[in-house]
Amino acid sequence: MFAKATPSRDKFFTVLTRANDGAEARLGLVVSKKGAKLAVQRNRVKRIIRESFRHSTAELAGLDFVVLAQPAASKAENKILFDSLAQHWRRCRPASKGEMPAGSKQDG
């Protein structure tokens, strides 16, 4: 997954995207103990990622995602994390199909 993936990165997350053979979107999560010491923090970040993904699955069909949480994610407010993930989902959709929107950049 990591070798042929298209990355999208910001202060809170690194999202790796790759086309899959199925019709459904799939999600993988990486929230390390190094970045979020307490299980409560790690679980909150994972819940936010899953919820954001669930709201976007219709537009993300046929793609695999691995979301790696950065240490800043454990301290950020929920709304900021949802907004960050929404940007990643928008960036990854066209990038995974080989078309990049004009004027967009990968690490914003």
C-alpha positions in Angstrom: 0.0 0.0 0.0 2.7 2.5 0.9 4.8 2.1 -2.2 2.3 3.1 -4.8 0.1 5.4 -2.8 -0.6 9.1 -3.5 0.2 11.1 -0.3 -1.7 14.1 1.1 -0.2 15.7 4.2 -0.9 18.5 6.6 -0.2 19.3 10.3 -2.6 16.7 11.6 -2.7 13.8 9.1 -0.9 12.0 6.3 -3.4 10.3 4.0 -2.1 7.7 1.6 -4.5 6.9 -1.3 -4.5 4.1 -3.8 -7.1 2.7 -6.2 -8.5 -0.7 -5.3 -10.3 -3.4 -7.4 -13.5 -3.2 -5.5 -16.4 -0.8 -5.6 -16.1 0.2 -1.9 -13.8 2.5 -0.2 -11.6 1.0 2.5 -9.8 2.7 5.5 -6.7 1.9 7.5 -5.7 3.8 10.6 -2.4 4.5 12.2 -2.5 6.4 15.5 0.8 5.8 17.4 1.5 5.8 21.2 4.3 8.2 20.4 2.0 10.9 19.1 -0.9 10.3 21.6 0.2 8.9 24.9 -3.2 8.1 26.4 -5.6 5.6 24.9 -8.4 8.1 25.3 -6.6 10.5 22.9 -5.8 7.7 20.4 -9.4 6.5 20.5 -10.8 10.0 20.0 -8.7 10.6 16.9 -9.6 7.2 15.5 -13.4 7.9 16.1 -13.1 11.2 14.3 -11.3 9.7 11.3 -13.9 6.9 11.0 -16.8 9.3 11.3 -15.4 11.6 8.7 -14.7 8.7 6.4 -18.2 7.3 6.9 -19.7 10.6 5.7 -17.5 10.6 2.6 -17.6 7.0 1.5 -20.0 7.6 -1.4 -17.5 9.9 -3.1 -14.5 7.8 -2.3 -15.7 4.5 -3.8 -13.0 2.3 -5.3 -10.2 3.7 -3.2 -8.0 2.5 -0.3 -6.9 5.0 2.3 -4.4 4.8 5.1 -4.6 7.7 7.5 -1.5 8.3 9.7 -2.2 10.7 12.6 0.5 13.2 13.4 1.2 14.2 17.1 -0.7 17.5 16.7 -3.9 15.6 16.0 -4.3 14.4 19.6 -4.3 18.0 20.9 -6.5 19.6 18.2 -10.2 20.3 18.5 -12.7 17.9 16.8 -13.9 20.5 14.2 -10.4 21.3 13.1 -9.7 17.6 12.6 -13.0 17.1 10.6 -12.1 20.1 8.4 -8.6 18.7 7.8 -9.9 15.3 6.8 -12.5 16.8 4.5 -9.7 18.6 2.7 -7.8 15.3 2.4 -10.8 13.5 1.0 -11.3 16.2 -1.6 -7.6 16.2 -2.6 -7.3 12.4 -2.8 -10.3 11.9 -5.1 -8.9 13.5 -8.2 -5.3 12.6 -7.4 -6.1 8.9 -7.2 -7.6 9.0 -10.7 -4.5 10.7 -12.2 -6.0 14.2 -12.5 -4.9 17.0 -10.2 -7.0 20.1 -10.0 -5.4 23.3 -11.3 -3.7 25.3 -8.6 -3.9 22.7 -5.9 -0.9 21.5 -3.9 -0.3 18.3 -2.0 0.9 19.6 1.3 -1.3 22.4 2.5 
